[in-house]
Amino acid sequence: MHRTQHSVEGPLAIEPDDFRRELIRAANWVADYLDAVPASPVTRPLPQQHRRYLSASPLRDNGQPLSGFLDFIDTDVAAYPGGNGHPAFFAWITTPPAPIGILAHLIGTTLNASCGYGENALVDMERGAVRALADLAGLSPRTGGVLTSGGSMANLLCLAAARTWFLNSRDATDGVAHDEVHARLVCYQSTETHMSVTKAARTMGLPLSRIRHVPVTADLRMDLSALRTLIEADLAAGRLPFCVVSNLGTVGTGAIDQVSEISRICAEHGMWHHGDGAYGGLGNAHPDLAPYYEGVSELDSLTVDPHKVLNVPIACGAALVTDPNRLRAAFSTQASYLDGNDEWPWLSESTLELTRPGGRALSVWAVLQQLGREGVRDLIEHYLSHARLLRELVRERPDLELITEGPWAITCFRYSPRDFDGDIDGLTARIASELQDGGKAFLATVRVHGVLTLRASVCGHRTTKADIEILVTEVIRIGKQLTAR
Ligand SMILES: Cc1ncc(COP(=O)(O)O)c(C=O)c1O
């Protein structure tokens, strides 16, 4: 790269040599930090006083020297990690960053391209990243969409596309016809569906009374006869079922709804079928999971979250729509100060945001380039094999009870020694809480069929066999301690 001496004027200017020095310091800091993570506590509680300090405004009359910034990060910020960078972190589905994603983020920020309007290489890389995700998921090659801040935003965009499509199909795009149809729209999801779907539907103006929570069967998948009954009851009452959201990996246990059957029900009733695959949307890329994804190409839209299974740095989701014109129809709005074109529609026409980060596309691109199709399969296998180990260890212990397993890498279990006749939910909550405070391993809880369980999700590329063993040892140690008191 050709280097020139550029002028360093103005309040934000930094002398080039100072900048280069701090950048190298930062690069070394990043590498040292990542090296140190496995031997550090998973989390460290933030003292209240420190929280108050950080929450106060940083605004002073005078600016501070550049060199203090990295020291501040080291002592005041990075010392209190959320835990998801640690290999023994098993809570929610929050993952460590792929190292190549860290590089891509830095470069993406340097380029600082907006992927909403105008043309630049990152806009096309976002189109390419969306295509690659659709391909991995098993959707048709014409699928389009946008990257988003995560699964919540992707669910909102896809539901908005579903609504616009439905209104258009009834010539109800505006005026009285719109209001009349909109007031009768109903959408369906299972009781296991992530709360972001309800949030999305409410944001679109659907009241809770028209968001159905379909019961699940014993395997935590949507009960299809209950779905049919609810749809028929709504139709009989003059309401308009417009969309079913199926789970391609529930947040609680990783259960996968019956995609083909739900598509059939949607087709019968002229409804949109959206899949929430924020967690499991890429399952088709692994041979053990692929059979559960039969019929995925029939979906109208799919949410995937590269910041989950692919370990792309936060924040990165994707809204994939098999007919991209339907996403554009929901968001495209003309303005004289913006002049996109029909051959390469600007991405802001397919989402809420106008200015959008280009670094997101670069991160997905970088991670997928490193992995390739086989690498994605191997990464999923890494999660599945560690989840299998966890289940073996749980099965071996008479004081542990396996509650759910598979097909994805979430395991729900609890400490329940035979002679314990106290409050088992209370014990489970206390074990999770003490484990979180202890800093050796970290998981959260979830209710399964009404029972509180310890929920361990393996979704980090750095997790090892030893981390799984530590988790089990710690749960048993804390459980024994609590029941001996
Ligand atoms: C199934 C499912 N859907 C949606 C979401 C929301 O995704 P995000 O947190 O990226 O907004 C999650 C997050 O865990 C999820 O597991």
The ligand as an SDF file (V2000), in Angstrom:
LIG
                    3D

 16 16  0  0  0  0  0  0  0  0999 V2000
  -34.5160  -19.0980   18.3920 C   0  0  0  0  0  0  0  0  0  0  0  0
  -34.0970  -17.6740   18.5770 C   0  0  0  0  0  0  0  0  0  0  0  0
  -34.7440  -16.7070   17.9170 N   0  0  0  0  0  0  0  0  0  0  0  0
  -34.4000  -15.4080   18.0420 C   0  0  0  0  0  0  0  0  0  0  0  0
  -33.3800  -15.0280   18.8840 C   0  0  0  0  0  0  0  0  0  0  0  0
  -33.0260  -13.5850   19.0140 C   0  0  0  0  0  0  0  0  0  0  0  0
  -31.8010  -13.3600   18.4140 O   0  0  0  0  0  0  0  0  0  0  0  0
  -30.8890  -12.0840   18.7850 P   0  0  0  0  0  0  0  0  0  0  0  0
  -30.5350  -12.2210   20.2190 O   0  0  0  0  0  0  0  0  0  0  0  0
  -29.7460  -12.2310   17.8620 O   0  0  0  0  0  0  0  0  0  0  0  0
  -31.6980  -10.8790   18.5100 O   0  0  0  0  0  0  0  0  0  0  0  0
  -32.6880  -16.0120   19.6090 C   0  0  0  0  0  0  0  0  0  0  0  0
  -31.6070  -15.6310   20.5400 C   0  0  0  0  0  0  0  0  0  0  0  0
  -31.1270  -16.4280   21.3050 O   0  0  0  0  0  0  0  0  0  0  0  0
  -33.0440  -17.3570   19.4370 C   0  0  0  0  0  0  0  0  0  0  0  0
  -32.4000  -18.3480   20.0760 O   0  0  0  0  0  0  0  0  0  0  0  0
  1  2  1  0
  2  3  1  0
  2 15  2  0
  3  4  2  0
  4  5  1  0
  5  6  1  0
  5 12  2  0
  6  7  1  0
  7  8  1  0
  8  9  2  0
  8 10  1  0
  8 11  1  0
 12 13  1  0
 12 15  1  0
 13 14  2  0
 15 16  1  0
M  END
$$$$
